[in-house]
Amino acid sequence: MLTVILMLRHFIPAAVRKPFARYSHAVEVPAGARLLLVSGQLGIGVDDLVPEEAEAQADLCFRAIAACLAEAGMAPRDIVRLNAYVTDRAHLPAYMAARDRFIADPPPASTLMIVSGFAREVFKVEVEALAAKHD
């Protein structure tokens, strides 16, 4: 029996400024990998409660992403890209603290944007993910 291990390649080119935080400038997914696209997850629990703090909301986003990964037989180490959105620059440190607790090394490619809002005003953070794994 042949076991295939997904060998992601993470790039931080010398010709590009080093990342501002824990992310890679690029991640290469080899041919034959199974992809999982995780929709944007909001900071809301299964009990419909939304915490006030941005960091607690981000933690819930990452818990939801972890649950989606687990359903697909994947883990945070399989994430190749994160897209995150916060409603205020003041929420950046809180989001980044939650993200840094969640992501594996080497870190995935990542984009973080400040947006004007989400479907409900109470939300401060939304995170979506792309993961890849060989079966």
Helices and strands as residue ranges (DSSP letters): E 9-11, E 26-28, E 34-42, H 54-71, G 76-78, E 79-86, G 89-91, H 92-102, E 109-114, E 125-133
